[in-house]
Amino acid sequence: MCPHCEDFARTVLMLGQLALYGDTAGADAYFIEIVGTSLAASLPEPPPGTFPPGYDPSDGPPYPGEGF
């Protein structure tokens, strides 16, 4: 696996583990907020081929609360 791909996969794995931790009883919400924000900000660009050609992440239906 290329180093870039490995970094992406490792960061996504840590975000998933953090989400699972968030569902446990007694999870520290402050820790989840701080670490989750840091992990998301450090997420590198996805490796080539992760999304189909022409994929636009900003294209799609409006989310609740958008468009006001």
C-alpha positions as CSV (number, residue, x, y, z in Angstrom):
1,M,0.0,0.0,0.0
2,C,1.3,3.4,-0.9
3,P,2.2,5.7,2.1
4,H,-0.6,8.2,1.1
5,C,-3.1,5.4,0.9
6,E,-1.9,4.0,4.3
7,D,-2.3,7.4,6.0
8,F,-5.8,7.8,4.6
9,A,-6.9,4.3,5.7
10,R,-5.3,4.7,9.2
11,T,-7.1,8.0,9.8
12,V,-10.5,6.6,8.6
13,L,-10.0,3.6,10.9
14,M,-9.3,5.9,13.9
15,L,-12.4,8.0,13.1
16,G,-14.4,4.8,13.0
17,Q,-13.0,3.6,16.3
18,L,-13.7,7.0,17.8
19,A,-17.3,6.7,16.7
20,L,-17.6,3.3,18.3
21,Y,-16.1,4.6,21.5
22,G,-18.7,7.4,21.4
23,D,-21.5,4.8,21.6
24,T,-20.1,3.3,24.8
25,A,-21.5,4.1,28.2
26,G,-19.5,6.8,30.0
27,A,-17.7,8.0,26.8
28,D,-15.9,11.3,27.3
29,A,-17.8,13.7,25.0
30,Y,-15.1,16.4,25.3
31,F,-12.4,13.9,24.2
32,I,-14.5,12.8,21.3
33,E,-15.1,16.4,20.1
34,I,-11.4,17.3,20.4
35,V,-9.9,14.2,18.9
36,G,-12.6,13.8,16.2
37,T,-12.1,17.4,15.0
38,S,-8.3,16.9,14.9
39,L,-8.6,13.6,13.1
40,A,-11.0,15.0,10.5
41,A,-8.8,18.1,9.9
42,S,-5.8,15.8,9.4
43,L,-7.5,13.5,7.0
44,P,-5.5,13.6,3.8
45,E,-6.9,13.7,0.3
46,P,-8.5,10.3,-0.6
47,P,-6.3,8.0,-2.7
48,P,-7.1,7.9,-6.5
49,G,-9.9,5.6,-7.3
50,T,-11.7,6.0,-3.9
51,F,-14.6,7.8,-5.6
52,P,-16.0,7.3,-9.1
53,P,-14.8,9.6,-11.9
54,G,-16.7,12.9,-11.9
55,Y,-17.8,12.6,-8.3
56,D,-18.5,16.0,-6.8
57,P,-18.9,15.9,-3.0
58,S,-20.7,19.2,-3.0
59,D,-23.4,17.9,-5.4
60,G,-26.5,16.3,-3.9
61,P,-29.7,17.1,-2.1
62,P,-29.8,19.8,0.5
63,Y,-29.3,18.7,4.1
64,P,-31.8,19.7,6.8
65,G,-31.2,23.3,7.8
66,E,-29.6,24.3,4.5
67,G,-31.1,26.9,2.2
68,F,-32.4,29.4,4.7
